[in-house]
Amino acid sequence: MPRHPPARHNPPSTKSGATQYTECSIAFNAAMVLPLPTLATRSLVLALAMPTAVNAFLLAEEFRGDSEMVASVVAVTTVVAVPVVALVVSLLPLIR
């Protein structure tokens, strides 16, 4: 069986904590303008508040990305997500 050269993929993109919550803020503000149903808008805002998924680490390992950096991003966004998700959930009733 021929041996393939190592994969030369870019590491999967991961969101930093600041970027993650900036996206949530943008979604929240867009929710006030776009004619989406209330449940869809609330779901979008809450989904963007969630931390970076652990599968980003698995992808970084598989494609020889910077898995240490990805692990750090996952850890930091998970810790920061606890108070931020609580805040976002308390603000969801403002979306009509």
MARTI-386631 format. One record per atom (N, C-alpha, C): residue number from 1; residue in one letter; atom name; x, z, y. Coordinates in nm, 4 decimals, decimal comma, padded with zeros to 6 digits. Each point is the difference from the previous one (the first is absolute). Example, Ala and Ser with C-alpha at 12.3 -4.5 7.8 and 13.67 -1.06 7.14 Angstrom:
<recs>
1;a;N;01,3190;00,7800;-00,5690
1;a;CA;-00,0890;00,0000;00,1190
1;a;C;00,0900;00,0000;00,1200
2;s;N;-00,0350;-00,0720;00,1050
2;s;CA;00,0820;00,0060;00,1190
2;s;C;-00,0770;00,0730;00,1090
</recs>
This chain:
<recs>
1;m;N;00,0848;00,0000;-00,1170
1;m;CA;-00,0848;00,0000;00,1170
1;m;C;00,0900;00,0000;00,1242
2;p;N;-00,0196;-00,0938;00,0930
2;p;CA;00,0877;-00,0061;00,1182
2;p;C;-00,0191;00,1220;00,0890
3;r;N;00,1102;00,0425;00,0548
3;r;CA;-00,0059;00,1145;00,0901
3;r;C;-00,0243;-00,0494;00,1416
4;h;N;-00,1013;00,0571;00,0637
4;h;CA;-00,0342;-00,0403;00,1358
4;h;C;00,0816;00,0805;00,0999
5;p;N;00,0342;-00,0612;00,1122
5;p;CA;00,0720;00,0769;00,1018
5;p;C;-00,0907;00,1086;00,0560
6;p;N;00,0583;00,1028;00,0587
6;p;CA;-00,0819;00,1082;00,0558
6;p;C;-00,0986;-00,0546;00,1036
7;a;N;-00,1152;00,0610;00,0015
7;a;CA;-00,1020;-00,0399;00,0972
7;a;C;00,0497;00,0296;00,1406
8;r;N;-00,0239;-00,0918;00,0897
8;r;CA;00,0417;00,0182;00,1384
8;r;C;-00,1232;00,0038;00,0884
9;h;N;-00,0819;00,0983;-00,0233
9;h;CA;-00,1222;00,0167;00,0778
9;h;C;00,0253;00,1000;00,1113
10;n;N;-00,0747;-00,0164;00,1049
10;n;CA;00,0034;00,1022;00,1041
10;n;C;-00,0731;00,1220;-00,0539
11;p;N;00,0413;00,1200;00,0409
11;p;CA;-00,0725;00,1180;-00,0457
11;p;C;-00,1433;-00,0044;00,0527
12;p;N;-00,0935;00,0590;-00,0728
12;p;CA;-00,1371;-00,0010;00,0478
12;p;C;-00,0102;00,0730;00,1320
13;s;N;-00,0857;-00,0482;00,0857
13;s;CA;-00,0131;00,0653;00,1293
13;s;C;-00,0721;00,1319;-00,0179
14;t;N;00,0445;00,0984;00,0735
14;t;CA;-00,0649;00,1302;-00,0020
14;t;C;-00,0268;00,0391;00,1432
15;k;N;-00,1054;00,0747;00,0167
15;k;CA;-00,0364;00,0410;00,1342
15;k;C;00,0701;00,1304;00,0335
16;s;N;00,0530;00,0086;00,1197
16;s;CA;00,0520;00,1281;00,0445
16;s;C;-00,1189;00,0848;00,0424
17;g;N;00,0216;00,1279;00,0152
17;g;CA;-00,1089;00,0881;00,0408
17;g;C;-00,0624;-00,0416;00,1318
18;a;N;00,0850;-00,0351;00,0973
18;a;CA;-00,0521;-00,0400;00,1308
18;a;C;-00,0802;-00,1289;-00,0093
19;t;N;00,0503;-00,0962;-00,0754
19;t;CA;-00,0711;-00,1273;-00,0158
19;t;C;-00,1326;00,0213;-00,0704
20;q;N;00,0009;00,0836;-00,1002
20;q;CA;-00,1205;00,0273;-00,0777
20;q;C;-00,1116;00,0536;00,0885
21;y;N;00,0315;00,0923;00,0851
21;y;CA;-00,1032;00,0625;00,0809
21;y;C;-00,0308;-00,0807;00,1249
22;t;N;00,0915;-00,0872;00,0398
22;t;CA;-00,0308;-00,0959;00,1053
22;t;C;-00,1050;-00,0980;-00,0507
23;e;N;00,0158;-00,0447;-00,1248
23;e;CA;-00,0993;-00,0896;-00,0591
23;e;C;-00,1360;00,0673;-00,0071
24;c;N;-00,0008;00,1260;-00,0350
24;c;CA;-00,1262;00,0742;-00,0072
24;c;C;-00,0643;00,0075;00,1376
25;s;N;00,0793;00,0237;00,1014
25;s;CA;-00,0507;00,0059;00,1366
25;s;C;-00,0544;-00,1353;00,0448
26;i;N;00,0711;-00,1069;-00,0331
26;i;CA;-00,0466;-00,1348;00,0346
26;i;C;-00,1321;-00,0286;-00,0703
27;a;N;-00,0088;00,0375;-00,1282
27;a;CA;-00,1245;-00,0219;-00,0747
27;a;C;-00,1144;00,0797;00,0623
28;f;N;00,0286;00,1223;00,0405
28;f;CA;-00,1029;00,0839;00,0615
28;f;C;-00,0502;-00,0636;00,1302
29;n;N;00,0924;-00,0498;00,0821
29;n;CA;-00,0394;-00,0638;00,1257
29;n;C;-00,0712;-00,1334;-00,0246
30;a;N;00,0470;-00,0750;-00,0976
30;a;CA;-00,0660;-00,1263;-00,0331
30;a;C;-00,1404;00,0255;-00,0537
31;a;N;-00,0166;00,1123;-00,0668
31;a;CA;-00,1309;00,0345;-00,0558
31;a;C;-00,1048;00,0160;00,1093
32;m;N;00,0437;00,0363;00,1168
32;m;CA;-00,0942;00,0171;00,1109
32;m;C;-00,0458;-00,1357;00,0548
33;v;N;00,0752;-00,1060;-00,0269
33;v;CA;-00,0286;-00,1316;00,0562
33;v;C;-00,0630;-00,0947;-00,1028
34;l;N;00,0488;00,0039;-00,1230
34;l;CA;-00,0451;-00,0946;-00,1020
34;l;C;-00,1387;00,0357;-00,0538
35;p;N;-00,0785;-00,1016;-00,0328
35;p;CA;-00,1344;00,0268;-00,0518
35;p;C;-00,0011;00,0220;-00,1516
36;l;N;00,0815;00,0922;-00,0489
36;l;CA;00,0018;00,0324;-00,1422
36;l;C;-00,1024;00,1096;-00,0281
37;p;N;-00,0521;00,0039;-00,1230
37;p;CA;-00,0873;00,1121;-00,0348
37;p;C;00,0764;00,1324;00,0105
38;t;N;-00,0694;00,1053;00,0277
38;t;CA;00,0635;00,1306;00,0203
38;t;C;00,0834;00,0428;-00,1201
39;l;N;-00,0543;-00,0131;-00,1186
39;l;CA;00,0726;00,0431;-00,1194
39;l;C;00,1283;-00,0804;-00,0195
40;a;N;-00,0049;-00,1306;00,0239
40;a;CA;00,1191;-00,0839;-00,0146
40;a;C;00,1060;00,0393;00,1018
41;t;N;-00,0403;00,0275;00,1206
41;t;CA;00,0939;00,0384;00,1048
41;t;C;00,0646;00,1336;-00,0319
42;r;N;-00,0811;00,0969;-00,0415
42;r;CA;00,0544;00,1313;-00,0350
42;r;C;00,0964;-00,0106;-00,1182
43;s;N;-00,0344;-00,0833;-00,0962
43;s;CA;00,0862;-00,0187;-00,1173
43;s;C;00,1337;-00,0610;00,0396
44;l;N;-00,0033;-00,0982;00,0890
44;l;CA;00,1221;-00,0645;00,0473
44;l;C;00,0907;00,1000;00,0708
45;v;N;-00,0566;00,0771;00,0898
45;v;CA;00,0787;00,0976;00,0757
45;v;C;00,0601;00,1045;-00,0940
46;l;N;-00,0795;00,0493;-00,0940
46;l;CA;00,0494;00,1017;-00,0925
46;l;C;00,1069;-00,0571;-00,0933
47;a;N;-00,0182;-00,1224;-00,0461
47;a;CA;00,0998;-00,0624;-00,0879
47;a;C;00,1342;-00,0166;00,0708
48;l;N;-00,0029;-00,0341;00,1276
48;l;CA;00,1255;-00,0178;00,0740
48;l;C;00,0679;00,1329;00,0322
49;a;N;-00,0725;00,1103;-00,0127
49;a;CA;00,0600;00,1316;00,0244
49;a;C;00,0735;00,0535;-00,1221
50;m;N;-00,0197;-00,0635;-00,1142
50;m;CA;00,0606;00,0486;-00,1241
50;m;C;00,1509;-00,0241;-00,0006
51;p;N;00,0736;00,0856;-00,0732
51;p;CA;00,1460;-00,0165;-00,0056
51;p;C;00,0397;-00,1229;-00,0818
52;t;N;00,1269;-00,0366;00,0124
52;t;CA;00,0546;-00,1115;-00,0771
52;t;C;-00,0116;00,0318;-00,1485
53;a;N;-00,0441;-00,0972;-00,0776
53;a;CA;-00,0223;00,0220;-00,1429
53;a;C;00,1311;00,0078;-00,0773
54;v;N;-00,0023;00,0757;-00,1057
54;v;CA;00,1181;00,0170;-00,0836
54;v;C;00,0414;-00,1318;-00,0657
55;n;N;-00,0951;-00,0917;-00,0177
55;n;CA;00,0367;-00,1266;-00,0631
55;n;C;00,0994;-00,0795;00,0840
56;a;N;00,0130;00,0296;00,1283
56;a;CA;00,1038;-00,0648;00,0819
56;a;C;00,1384;00,0372;-00,0531
57;f;N;00,0149;00,1242;-00,0441
57;f;CA;00,1275;00,0429;-00,0594
57;f;C;00,0274;-00,0766;-00,1294
58;l;N;-00,1033;-00,0141;-00,0823
58;l;CA;00,0172;-00,0723;-00,1264
58;l;C;00,0385;-00,1454;00,0249
59;l;N;-00,0590;-00,0614;00,0999
59;l;CA;00,0354;-00,1377;00,0344
59;l;C;00,1437;-00,0088;00,0515
60;a;N;00,0406;00,0969;00,0803
60;a;CA;00,1374;00,0005;00,0508
60;a;C;00,1000;00,0132;-00,1146
61;e;N;-00,0313;00,0830;-00,0972
61;e;CA;00,0871;00,0138;-00,1167
61;e;C;00,0058;-00,1306;-00,0793
62;e;N;-00,1162;-00,0599;-00,0216
62;e;CA;-00,0078;-00,1218;-00,0810
62;e;C;00,0762;-00,1159;00,0635
63;f;N;-00,0123;-00,0140;00,1313
63;f;CA;00,0609;-00,1142;00,0688
63;f;C;00,1292;00,0366;00,0720
64;r;N;00,0589;00,1096;-00,0430
64;r;CA;00,1297;00,0448;00,0522
64;r;C;00,0003;00,0169;00,1514
65;g;N;-00,1054;00,0595;00,0490
65;g;CA;-00,0080;00,0293;00,1430
65;g;C;00,0634;00,1347;00,0288
66;d;N;-00,0159;00,0455;00,1192
66;d;CA;00,0560;00,1284;00,0419
66;d;C;-00,0959;00,1108;-00,0439
67;s;N;00,0093;00,0374;-00,1260
67;s;CA;-00,0954;00,0956;-00,0561
67;s;C;00,0141;00,1394;00,0608
68;e;N;00,1181;00,0372;00,0442
68;e;CA;00,0167;00,1308;00,0648
68;e;C;-00,0767;00,0049;00,1315
69;m;N;00,0081;-00,1073;00,0770
69;m;CA;-00,0735;-00,0053;00,1259
69;m;C;-00,1506;00,0008;-00,0260
70;v;N;-00,0431;-00,0753;-00,0995
70;v;CA;-00,1423;-00,0063;-00,0323
70;v;C;-00,0491;00,1369;-00,0462
71;a;N;00,0799;00,0691;-00,0804
71;a;CA;-00,0375;00,1343;-00,0447
71;a;C;-00,0136;00,0945;00,1190
72;s;N;00,0888;-00,0137;00,0967
72;s;CA;-00,0088;00,0829;00,1212
72;s;C;-00,1270;-00,0301;00,0783
73;v;N;-00,0325;-00,1278;00,0125
73;v;CA;-00,1217;-00,0395;00,0720
73;v;C;-00,1237;00,0557;-00,0703
74;v;N;-00,0036;-00,0099;-00,1316
74;v;CA;-00,1137;00,0530;-00,0764
74;v;C;-00,0121;00,1504;00,0219
75;a;N;00,1113;00,0721;-00,0073
75;a;CA;-00,0029;00,1452;00,0173
75;a;C;-00,0455;00,0397;00,1402
76;v;N;00,0578;-00,0635;00,1020
76;v;CA;-00,0337;00,0355;00,1376
76;v;C;-00,1453;-00,0337;00,0318
77;t;N;-00,0441;-00,1188;-00,0380
77;t;CA;-00,1381;-00,0365;00,0323
77;t;C;-00,1004;00,0848;-00,0765
78;t;N;00,0368;00,0474;-00,1178
78;t;CA;-00,0894;00,0877;-00,0752
78;t;C;-00,0145;00,1349;00,0691
79;v;N;00,1109;00,0553;00,0463
79;v;CA;-00,0043;00,1288;00,0695
79;v;C;-00,0754;-00,0125;00,1331
80;v;N;00,0302;-00,1045;00,0745
80;v;CA;-00,0630;-00,0188;00,1313
80;v;C;-00,1480;-00,0346;-00,0153
81;a;N;-00,0367;-00,0601;-00,1118
81;a;CA;-00,1386;-00,0436;-00,0188
81;a;C;-00,0980;00,1157;-00,0095
82;v;N;00,0443;00,1154;-00,0458
82;v;CA;-00,0934;00,1116;-00,0182
82;v;C;-00,0723;00,0343;00,1306
83;p;N;00,0706;00,0315;00,1081
83;p;CA;-00,0734;00,0305;00,1234
83;p;C;-00,0641;-00,1234;00,0638
84;v;N;00,0648;-00,1144;-00,0142
84;v;CA;-00,0534;-00,1212;00,0634
84;v;C;-00,1303;-00,0431;-00,0662
85;v;N;-00,0062;00,0032;-00,1327
85;v;CA;-00,1235;-00,0374;-00,0686
85;v;C;-00,1105;00,0985;00,0358
86;a;N;00,0329;00,1279;00,0104
86;a;CA;-00,1004;00,0988;00,0410
86;a;C;-00,0532;-00,0326;00,1391
87;l;N;00,0884;-00,0380;00,0916
87;l;CA;-00,0426;-00,0380;00,1347
87;l;C;-00,0862;-00,1255;-00,0026
88;v;N;00,0427;-00,0992;-00,0760
88;v;CA;-00,0751;-00,1253;-00,0083
88;v;C;-00,1398;00,0250;-00,0574
89;v;N;-00,0086;00,0816;-00,1039
89;v;CA;-00,1302;00,0303;-00,0600
89;v;C;-00,0901;00,0702;00,1005
90;s;N;00,0570;00,0866;00,0829
90;s;CA;-00,0820;00,0676;00,1007
90;s;C;-00,0455;-00,0962;00,1104
91;l;N;00,0744;-00,1085;00,0207
91;l;CA;-00,0385;-00,0967;00,1033
91;l;C;-00,0926;-00,1105;-00,0530
92;l;N;-00,0133;-00,0137;-00,1309
92;l;CA;-00,0841;-00,1067;-00,0567
92;l;C;-00,1450;00,0012;00,0510
93;p;N;-00,0615;00,1161;00,0223
93;p;CA;-00,1375;-00,0032;00,0513
93;p;C;-00,0134;-00,0657;00,1375
94;l;N;00,1113;-00,0161;00,0712
94;l;CA;-00,0060;-00,0664;00,1307
94;l;C;-00,0216;-00,1506;-00,0135
95;i;N;00,0286;-00,0527;-00,1183
95;i;CA;-00,0178;-00,1429;-00,0237
95;i;C;-00,1448;-00,0240;-00,0391
96;r;N;-00,0658;-00,0825;00,0765
96;r;CA;-00,1425;-00,0294;-00,0272
96;r;C;-00,0180;-00,1455;-00,0300
</recs>
